[in-house]
């Protein structure tokens, strides 16, 4: 959601509509999210009190979600839209996430949810919220910040093809699963008898999944093509709002040689164009000098953090596999923490023992 709130203003040429409400709605969704998960468990006999509590939370979480969607649409309304791949994926996110929310509101009713439990209706709803509400948002961010990370623009034609294939494939895969769930197709069953009335829509859903896979292939081709011969992006290819677009692409390891002063969410726009109401552009920070850059202290490259992360992953995954793995991973974690902490430590001459 945060990615979409960054992308939409840039490509609509407008500040985020109702930004404080968007922020507080996100906090509210995070809080209420702890109290909705059991709407998938109305069938286990939790009792009327628990059922009522989770039913109310499931209804309430629709309110801040609706606020965010309204503010995103209001940001687009009347804006000078520039239809680039990041915007396409953000628009896809809004549409798919809204559909997932609409199919989720009915889970607030225990009797209705009881009929949908462990059917493909739940699979459809879940993926409209998580795939539509996460993967589309993540790809919007990838296409948006890829030029900043790598200094090259991803191909727009391949990006647009990737978006439409993913959008079509996603809906062909998961929309029919609403029908399958309503007519009783259970999930977590790997094969079915051929005469239950599920064959056609199950085949349609399978074809859709292959289209999604093809869209990922297009994305990989785009990345490889861009890394080899993509056009240079420059520091500010999208006419960005925020200060990361004021430094070179890719950014230097120290990011900002002169620490910027931030007065507004759209600070870089204010520096370039003023406030849009006749105000003069805000003075920019002074350019970095060679002395500024020479005075920046950066730690030496190190492999110890990577090794430490692998050891921690080994230790935690052992909780699902074997206590011996937990012990070995824990010991490695302790050793690597010590090595990482002491990597830059050098005994002072004359103080050794």
ZAKEFI-42785 format. One record per atom (N, C-alpha, C): x, y negated, z. Coordinates in steps of 0.001 Angstrom, whole numbers, plus 500000, padded with zeros to 6 digits. Layout:
<gumis>
XYZ ...
</gumis>
This chain:
<gumis>
500826501202500000 500000500000500000 500865498742500000 501976498806500736 502872497664500762 503488497388499397 503793498468498649 504352498286497307 503358497541496422 502100497972496454 501071497336495631 500911495864496017 501005495567497304 500896494175497757 502079493331497307 503189493956496923 504323493232496361 504187493068494854 503687494109494188 503654494112492727 502543493226492181 501343493321492758 500194492592492196 500414491079492128 500903490420493205 501117488969493086 502104488599491993 503166489379491840 504169489053490833 503583489072489436 502765490087489135 502266490235487767 500926489547487548 500332488982488592 499148488136488403 499493486665488548 500749486379488900 501233485002489052 500457484248490121 500043484963491169 499306484358492278 499831484936493588 499845484136494653 500165484705495972 499128485755496358 499525486653497220 498622487704497691 497432487072498395 496223487368497915 495010486796498486 494786487349499894 494562486441500850 494273486875502218 495364487728502826 496612487321502653 497742488138503122 497644488529504597 497275487621505520 497160488064506928 496149489189507116 495021489125506378 494026490184506483 494553491503505925 495343491432504856 495943492647504295 496880493286505321 497672492457505984 498622492970506974 497893493602508155 496913492898508711 496189493433509865 495344494648509482 494838494689508254 494095495867507808 495016497078507732 496250496869507272 497204497973507244 497507498505508630 497655497601509591 497889498019510978 496683498796511507 495487498304511207 494262498972511664 494126500355511061 494444500485509771 494391501797509126 495370502755509795 496577502267510105 497547503108510788 497059503568512142 496388502667512870 495873503026514193 494717504012514087 493738503699513225 492573504580513096 492934505917512460 494032505933511717 494453507177511078 494736508296512066 495070507924513317 495282508951514338 493972509608514766 492841509021514370 491564509526514861 490628510026513796 491149510341512598 490256510827511538 490581512253511105 491740512774511473 492192514048510916 491246515205511223 490528515124512344 489663516253512707 488349516280511944 488143515322511020 486949515486510183 487111516676509238 488303517258509192 488493518516508464 488290519723509376 487898519479510612 487775520577511580 486396520618512219 485401519998511586 484054520049512143 483506521483512180 484108522367511398 483608523738511340 484152524629512451 485059524124513273 485697524999514262 484998524953515617 483955524140515759 483220524109517018 483865523252518079 484214522010517742 484843521127518724 483851520589519741 482583520610519410 481575520084520324 481069518733519869 479913518297520365 479285517050519882 480077515790520210 480764515770521358 481514514560521729 482678514339520777 483477515380520567 484619515264519658 484152515011518231 483115515714517806 482585515491516464 482151514035516277 481491513478517281 481019512090517186 482184511114517123 483208511342517952 484359510434517981 485067510403516628 485329511581516073 486032511617514790 485126511158513648 483823511366513774 482894510871512764 482894509347512734 482860508724513916 482874507253513997 484185506698513436 485313507316513791 486605506839513291 486685506950511774 486120508023511231 486143508204509776 485329507130509082 484219506711509693 483438505619509112 484153504280509266 484756504052510429 485385502757510687 486584502509509789 487342503556509457 488572503348508681 488257502863507269 487001503048506835 486616502541505523 486580501018505495 486405500375506658 486277498910506683 487602498228506337 488715498498507062 489973497844506663 490461498286505288 490130499516504901 490504499952503549 489770499123502502 488484498882502728 487725498036501811 488240496613501774 488691496111502911 489251494754502961 490486494661502072 491368495665502162 492583495633501341 492236495677499858 491299496548499486 490929496655498072 490332495337497578 489466494724498393 488886493429498020 489976492382497826 490960492333498711 492028491337498604 492912491599497391 493173492863497077 493959493171495880 493219492724494624 491913493005494553 491137492595493389 491042491070493311 490949490413494449 490900488948494463 492233488356494029 493326489043494314 494631488592493837 494688488631492317 494083489667491725 494083489798490267 493116488801489612 492023488498490306 490968487664489722 491499486260489396 491381485881488137 491801484550487721 493292484397487561 494047485473487719 495487485387487582 495935485477486129 497164485033485882 497760485149484548 498429486520484464 497635487552484174 498110488935484261 499130489239483169 500203489895483564 501203490394482623 501204491912482733 500726492573481688 500521494012481752 501833494736481439 502568494998482508 503786495781482453 503576497072483244 504495498010483073 504321499330483693 504103499269485194 504832498452485966 504542498399487408 503099498012487703 502540497072486928 501149496666487152 500194497793486789 500472498524485701 499613499644485331 499493500634486486 500618500992487068 500580501983488144 499889501419489389 500032500129489650 499322499542490788 497816499540490549 497391499244489330 495969499293489005 495448500725489107 496253501688488637 495863503088488777 495734503481490233 496648502981491052 496566503241492490 495245502738493062 494864501500492748 493634500931493302 492424501767492893 492353502129491604 491197502875491113 491116504259491750 492245504978491778 492219506351492297 492024506373493813 492655505433494500 492517505380495950 491075505029496343 490440504154495561 489045503812495834 488149505029495653 488362505793494598 487559507001494377 487777508002495510 489020508144495960 489278509037497080 488609508571498355 488563507263498551 487895506741499734 486399506974499701 485807506835498511 484361507057498392 483991508505498670 484815509440498193 484519510844498471 484878511217499903 485646510366500574 486019510661501956 485018510171502975 484259509120502614 483296508583503567 482279509645503966 481894510498503032 480892511522503343 481416512546504353 482741512617504538 483280513525505553 482992513022506965 482507511797507075 482138511294508399 480877511970508925 480138512656508059 478926513365508483 479261514827508739 479236515268509986 479591516678510262 478788517694509466 477479517547509278 476763518561508486 477239518626507035 477495517448506432 477980517436505048 479382518018504988 480231517588505917 481610518071505942 481657519584506147 480728520096506931 480687521531507191 480499522311505900 479712521749504968 479494522428503695 480714522321502774 481522521278502960 482668521062502077 483949521680502609 483962522072503866 485178522578504490 485736523775503721 487048523730503469 487765524811502784 487234525102501392 486629524092500750 486272524223499345 487157523283498530 487049523390497226 487872522549496363 487410521096496365 486259520798496947 485868519399497110 486871518676498014 487301519336499068 488293518748499969 489624518565499245 490000519532498413 491244519417497635 491178518197496719 490020518013496070 489858516863495174 489972515551495951 489225515432497045 489286514213497863 490707513944498353 491346514966498864 492674514821499452 493667514306498416 493583514818497192 494546514408496176 494225513031495608 492953512648495567 492650511279495136 493199510270496130 493246510640497406 493791509735498416 495312509766498418 495901510966498413 497354511071498574 498116510996497256 497698511736496237 498380511620494946 498042510284494308 496726509990494228 496325508704493655 496776507526494492 496826507703495789 497168506604496680 498626506556497089 499424507543496706 500848507537497047 501720507587495797 501507508601494943 502386508777493788 502254507614492816 501026507160492573 500869506004491678 501540504772492282 501391504572493585 502046503448494237 503560503559494201 504074504772494406 505526504967494382 506092504699492992 505406505166491951 505903504904490597 505812503418490263 504805502724490782 504758501277490600 506010500632491185 506396501075492384 507606500541493007 508864500920492258 508919502159491742 510111502598490999 510304501732489760 509239501547488982 509365500734487765 509648499271488105 509142498805489251 509334497404489635 510762497135490077 511301498007490958 512627497738491525 513766498462490815 513443499304489840 514527499976489114 515522498983488508 515082497892487862 516067496938487327 516958496344488409 516416496133489599 517235495578490671 518248496610491163 517851497867491202 518734498922491720 519826499254490721 519471499344489426 520416499831488429 520866498789487416 520205497631487412 520606496597486482 520089496793485074 519216497805484854 518675498064483522 517164498241483608 516481497816482540 515026497941482484 514634499286481914 513707499966482587 513135501172482013 512328500823480768 512293501735479824 511607501512478561 510102501345478790 509540500239478289 508122499950478518 507215500923477772 507574501303476563 506715502214475806 506648503582476479 507795504083476901 507798505366477606 507107505231478957 507281504087479614 506616503868480894 505103503843480746 504616503175479693 503169503143479452 502641504526479124 503394505283478304 502993506662477989 502966507514479249 503979507338480094 504019508063481372 502777507743482191 502403506480482275 501236506101483085 499959506745482562 499698506614481257 498425507120480728 498352508641480802 499470509315480548 499457510774480687 499193511178482133 499825510474483080 499603510813484485 498170510502484897 497639509356484476 496273508993484852 495265509996484277 495413510319482986 494493511269482358 494658512651482974 495910513099483111 496156514423483668 495660514544485098 495841513490485871 495387513504487260 493868513675487343 493137512915486545 491677512997486598 491160514298485998 491809514785484948 491397516070484377 491660517199485381 492707517047486191 493020518082487175 492069518060488354 491877516905488948 491227516864490260 489757516462490231 489296515729489208 487886515377489212 486978516605489099 487280517573488224 486420518770488174 486391519557489483 487387519376490329 487407520128491577 486289519683492530 485736518485492330 484545518106493079 483395519061492745 483222519329491447 482156520241491035 482420521643491572 483667522097491442 484013523440491892 483728523604493379 484049522569494166 483796522667495598 482320522710495928 481535521889495209 480096521849495476 479438523189495168 479922523896494135 479325525192493800 480034526341494510 480897525996495508 481363527012496435 482730527599496231 483543527057495333 484871527637495112 485764527359496311 486239528388497017 487068528160498206 488518527889497833 489191527108498648 490622526912498456 491388527980499229 492715527990498991 493616528946499638 493335530390499214 492724530561498057 492531531882497465 493221531859496103 494133532789495873 494968532642494690 494340533225493430 493329534084493559 492677534632492372 491209534892492695 490388534986491635 488941535081491815 488368536103490850 487205536607491196 486456537443490257 486012536586489071 485910537159487887 485666536347486678 484225535901486481 483304536303487296 481897536047487018 481231535188488093 481985534271488707 481441533459489790 481055532049489346 481240531730488076 480844530428487557 481888529343487703 483111529740488025 484159528742488264 485181528673487129 485084529587486178 486169529767485205 486431528520484370 485366527900483838 485561526804482900 486261525629483561 485700525129484670 486292523960485314 487653524279485918 487861525520486321 489185525910486824 490219525836485701 489822526255484484 490731526154483337 490993524698482976 489946523862483011 490130522428482738 491120521827483730 490970522184485005 491878521672486038 493309522124485779 493476523347485334 494824523860485028 495450523090483876 494657522803482837 495169522018481710 495598520627482179 494802520034483055 495169518721483586 496491518737484319 496760519808485068 498031519890485799 499218519953484848 499024520584483684 500100520631482686 500345519240482097 499278518441481950 499447517071481459 500226516241482475 499949516447483773 500711515744484806 502188516119484704 502466517424484525 503858517867484400 504532517205483206 503804517090482093 504358516427480905 504678514969481201 503832514298481992 504092512896482319 505388512748483104 505681513706483987 506940513642484726 508130513861483797 507967514707482787 509040514899481799 509318513593481074 508247512873480698 508420511575480033 509193510616480929 508882510620482222 509598509741483148 511085510093483208 511388511385483288 512797511810483333 513522511389482059 512865511555480906 513451511115479639 513712509610479679 512788508863480221 512943507408480327 514152507048481182 514289507730482311 515421507454483203 516746507760482509 516844508928481866 518089509314481188 518402508337480069 517388507992479276 517586507050478172 518047505690478690 517438505233479767 517793503930480320 519207503926480873 519580504979481584 520921505035482155 521994505026481071 521655505570479904 522644505624478819 522689504338478006 521506503808477648 521501502696476702 520407501674476971 519947501577478209 518881500632478512 519357499197478454 518450498261478155 518835496838478106 519132496306479502 520094495394479566 520430494774480848 519243493969481364 518968494087482655 517790493448483239 518039492000483631 519260491680484018 519503490367484592 519017490322486027 519269489236486714 518909489197488135 517409489108488393 516617488564487433 515209488280487725 514329488597486514 514196489878486146 513452490204484917 511956489982485021 511379490016486228 509925489888486381 509498488481486805 510450487534486892 510158486223487492 509594486436488894 510412487083489733 509957487571491031 509688486484492049 508953486891493102 508533485976494161 509510485936495315 510187487056495544 510961487241496765 512453487204496490 513225487044497548 514616486634497385 515551487713496855 515111488980496817 516019489975496235 516276489706494753 515345488949494113 515516488640492692 516422487439492466 516928486850493523 517826485698493371 519287486110493319 519583487390493495 520966487871493467 521137488818492284 522370489140491912 522587489955490705 521924491328490792 521753491951489622 521232493311489523 522282494187488838 522712495278489445 522412495704490817 523072494761491827 522537494713493040 523067493765494021 524447494178494501 525279493222494907 526561493581495518 526328494325496823 527340495034497283 527183495884498461 526813495072499701 527152493802499726 526853492984500902 525527492230500744 524823492427499631 523557491752499335 523748490241499194 523581489476500276 523670488013500210 524994487562500827 525802486882500017 527050486346500558 526770485182501493 525747484396501185 525294483304502052 523897483669502527 523715483821503826 522430484259504358 521344483235504028 520266483674503346 519220482714502957 518301482380504125 517692481222504045 516670480826505007 515304481032504366 514457481804505022 513153482159504456 512071481348505163 511283480604504384 510206479800504932 508831480356504584 508752481230503573 507450481622503040 507551483017502440 506400483719502318 506395485041501695 506836484971500243 506538483861499559 506905483682498155 508060482694498032 509080482898498820 510169481925498936 510831481624497600 511084482650496791 511816482416495547 510968481620494560 509650481857494538 508774481022493697 508828479568494138 508828479316495457 508891477941495948 510205477277495550 511282478051495530 512569477492495121 512595477187493629 511863477974492853 511881477784491399 510847476772490928 509644476781491525 508545476012490966 507865475065491938 508222475079493203 507487474298494172 506233475027494611 505344474321495276 504166474963495847 502988475053494891 503137474585493652 502050474640492687 501036473537492842 501238472632493793 500304471528494027 501018470176493939 502019470130493103 502742468882492916 503991468746493755 504232469686494669 505435469628495484 506675469982494686 507791469399495055 509043469654494370 509594471031494735 510327471649493804 510971472927494148 511848472788495377 511828473808496194 512606473796497431 514088473968497102 514981473206497756 516417473367497483 516871474797497777 517676475310496876 518196476663497064 519416476630497976 519710477824498529 520928477944499335 522139477678498449 523184477154499052 524387476862498271 524964478145497686 525625478012496552 526222479166495900 527370479718496747 527506481017496704 528579481661497463 529939481341496853 530902481056497699 532269480812497249 533101482068497449 534287482063496845 535197483204497011 535564483386498478 535633482292499216 535951482379500642 534805483056501414 533558482748501036 532416483415501670 532490484923501466 532746485320500231 532777486748499908 533949487436500594 535112486760500614 536281487364501253 536076487546502750 535208486725503354 534997486816504800 533971487847505217 533368488540504247 532356489554504572 533044490857504962 532704491360506114 533265492636506550 532306493765506197 532805494727505448 532019495904505097 532746497155505561 532020498119506156 532676499356506581 533152500163505381 534165500968505618 534694501811504551 533679502890504189 533682503371502940 532788504475502560 533055505698503436 531999506428503753 532133507573504653 531155508671504266 531618509922504359 530743511074504115 530121511599505403 530574511114506549 530068511669507805 528565511473507991 527974510332507607 526511510222507748 525749511276506943 526247511603505741 525602512636504932 525699513998505615 526894514333506091 527065515619506776 526197515680508033 526109514554508744 525304514508509957 523823514711509629 523347514103508555 521952514280508153 521656515737507803 522598516390507123 522415517810506774 522359518659508035 523226518355509015 523236519121510260 521921518931511030 521409517700511070 520141517457511762 519003518202511067 518992518178509720 517963518911508981 518063520412509246 519279520908509324 519487522324509633 518949522664511017 519215521797511994 518756522040513362 517229522025513438 516595521017512832 515141520893512932 514422521983512153 514927522330510959 514279523400510195 514414524742510894 515422524865511749 515574526100512508 514421526364513462 513691525312513853 512521525505514713 511463526365514033 511492526406512703 510552527232511952 511153528569511529 512460528734511725 513128529918511167 513778530767512258 514715530174513004 515479530974513972 516103530054515016 516082530490516278 516722529718517332 518232529679517162 518805530708516534 520241530690516262 520591529518515346 519722529266514356 519957528124513470 519843526817514231 518917526731515171 518784525527515996 520063525289516782 520613526338517368 521826526202518188 523000525770517324 523183526466516175 524309526133515298 524151524696514773 522921524355514336 522684523003513838 522885521955514910 522487522271516147 522671521331517250 524143521091517556 524931522169517562 526371522024517814 527041521218516704 526677521524515454 527229520748514348 526841519274514455 525603519016514860 525147517636515031 526001516902516050 526280517537517190 527104516901518217 528513516621517717 529104517611517016 530470517434516512 530516516302515487 529546516301514559 529551515292513503 529216513903514043 528380513820515079 528132512528515719 529432511969516299 530221512835516925 531500512394517499 532444511947516387 532528512744515302 533438512399514214 533036511072513565 531722510879513390 531244509641512785 531537508446513689 531300508627514995 531520507527515935 532989507156516040 533859508148515929 535290507902516126 536031507671514824 535321507661513694 535989507582512396 536866506341512274 536377505195512712 537120503948512575 537928503598513803 537879504463514808 538631504181516028 540104504502515826 540942503582516121 542386503791516020 543021503424517357 543737504358517984 544389504032519270 545371502883519105 545360501954520058 546267500821520031 547686501297520349 548647500832519592 550037501234519785 550482500896521208 551163501866521863 551676501647523200 550698501996524296 549475502392523952 548493502724524963 548119504205524921 548793504968524103 548505506408524059 549106507107525251 548634508308525531 549136509108526644 549528510468526121 
</gumis>
